[in-house]
Amino acid sequence: MARQKRSKVEDAHNTDRWMVSYADFVTLLFAFFVVMYSISSINEGKYKTLSTSLSDAFMSNERDAVPVKIFEQPPTIAEPLPLESEPYAEVEQRRELSEAVLQEREKLNNASKQFEDVLSPMIKENLVSVKKHDFWVELQMSSELLFTSGSDQLSKRAADVLKTISLVLAPLPNAISVEGYTDNVPIETVIFRSNWDLSSARATSVVHELIKAGIDPLRLSATGYGEYHPVADNSDEKGRFQNRRVTLVITSLAFSRYGASDEERAKLLNLQSSSTPIKKP
C-alpha cells in the first residue's frame, strides 16, 4: 500500500520546468539584439544632409569671410570706488622727516666739509676719502696711513691723524662705527689666524686711540670685515691697496642702535614709538 502512494507522488513531479526559464532568456536576448540594431541603424538622409552642410562650411573657397562684431558699443570703463581712508597727502606729510633730523643732517654735512678741510693733504695723496650720505658720513682711511704691513700697531703719523679727526668728532653726539678691512692675501701668524683677526684688531686699535683723544667710549664700536667687502679688484696691487682700509661711519641718531632712545628716535622720524610703556591700571 505504501509503495503505490510513493509512486504516484514521483509521477506528479514535472521535470520540464527548465524550458520556461530558457524561453524567458531567449526572449530577452532577442529583445536586446533588436534594440542594438535599432540604435546602430543610420538615417541615410540625415547623414547626407549633415555631410553637405559641413562641406559647405569648411571647404568652400567662394564663401566671404565676414568679421564678427564683438562690441556693438565701446566698452564701459569701470570707475574706481571711493574708499574710506585717509587722504594720500596726509599720509605723505607724516612721512616727512622731522626738523630735528634735518638739523642733524646739516650738522653731518658740516662735519664732512670739516673732514675734507683738515685732511685735504691726505685726500690728495689718495690715503683718505670722505663720502657724505643723507644719514651718515663715511671717512675712509688707507691702512698704509695707519699701520705697517701685517700689524695692528698704529704709526706715529696715524696718532696725529686720529687726533685731528677727533677734534671734528668731539662736538657731535652721533655713534661712530670703526670698520676694519683687508685684501684677500691670506695671513696666518702667531698673533693673527686670519684676515678676520687682523681687520678686527686694527679697528680696535683705532677705537682705543679715539678714546685717548677724548671720544666717549659709549659712542664707539669696532667691527672687522676681513676681505669680504672689497671696494676694488684684488687681482692687482692697486686694488689690494684700496681694499686695505679702516672706515669711520658717523651715523644719524635716528638710525643708530645706540645714542638715542626709542622714544627720541621715533620723534626724530615723526613716528609713533612701538616701545611706549603700557600704563598699568
Residue pairs with C-beta under 8 A, 6 or more apart in sequence:
56 63
94 270
95 270
96 270
97 105
97 268
97 269
97 270
98 267
98 268
98 269
98 270
100 267
100 268
101 252
101 254
101 268
101 269
104 174
104 252
104 253
104 254
104 268
105 134
105 135
105 252
107 172
108 132
108 135
108 136
108 137
108 172
108 174
108 250
108 252
109 132
111 137
111 168
111 169
111 172
111 250
112 130
112 132
112 137
114 168
115 130
115 137
115 139
115 165
115 168
116 123
116 130
118 164
118 165
118 167
118 168
119 128
119 130
119 161
119 164
119 165
122 128
122 141
122 145
122 161
123 129
123 130
126 142
127 141
127 142
127 144
127 145
128 139
128 140
128 141
128 142
128 145
128 161
129 139
129 140
130 137
130 138
130 139
130 140
131 137
131 138
131 140
132 138
135 251
135 252
135 254
135 255
136 249
136 250
136 251
136 252
136 255
137 249
137 250
138 247
138 248
138 249
139 165
139 247
139 248
139 249
139 250
140 245
140 246
140 247
140 248
141 161
141 245
141 246
141 247
141 248
142 241
142 242
142 244
142 245
143 182
143 202
143 244
143 245
143 246
144 241
144 244
145 155
145 157
145 158
145 161
146 154
146 155
146 158
146 161
146 202
146 206
146 246
147 153
147 154
147 155
147 158
147 202
147 205
148 155
150 187
150 189
150 192
150 198
152 191
152 192
152 198
152 201
152 202
152 204
152 205
153 205
154 162
154 205
154 206
154 209
158 209
159 209
162 206
162 209
162 210
162 213
163 213
165 210
165 248
166 210
166 213
166 214
166 215
169 176
169 210
169 215
169 250
170 214
170 215
172 250
173 219
173 253
173 259
174 219
174 250
174 251
174 252
174 253
174 256
174 259
175 219
175 220
175 221
175 250
175 251
175 253
175 256
175 257
175 258
175 259
176 210
176 215
176 219
176 220
176 221
176 248
176 249
176 250
176 251
177 221
177 223
177 248
177 249
177 251
178 203
178 204
178 206
178 207
178 210
178 220
178 221
178 222
178 223
178 246
178 247
178 248
179 203
179 223
179 224
179 225
179 246
179 247
179 248
179 249
180 198
180 199
180 200
180 201
180 202
180 203
180 206
180 222
180 223
180 224
180 225
180 246
181 199
181 225
181 226
181 227
181 229
181 230
181 243
181 244
181 245
181 246
181 247
182 195
182 198
182 199
182 226
182 227
182 243
182 244
183 195
183 227
183 230
183 234
183 239
183 240
183 241
183 243
183 244
184 195
184 227
184 230
184 234
184 240
184 243
185 234
185 240
186 194
186 195
187 194
187 195
187 198
188 194
191 197
191 201
192 198
192 201
194 226
195 226
195 227
196 224
196 226
197 224
198 224
198 226
199 224
199 225
199 226
199 227
200 222
200 223
200 224
201 224
202 224
202 246
203 222
203 223
203 224
203 246
204 222
206 222
206 246
206 248
207 217
207 220
207 221
207 222
210 220
211 217
211 220
218 258
219 258
219 259
221 258
227 234
227 243
230 239
230 243
231 242
231 243
231 245
232 238
232 239
232 240
232 241
232 242
232 243
233 239
234 240
234 243
251 259
252 268
253 259
253 260
253 264
253 265
253 268
254 260
254 265
254 268
254 269
255 265
260 268
262 273
262 274
262 275
263 273
263 275
263 276
265 273
266 272
266 273
266 274
267 273
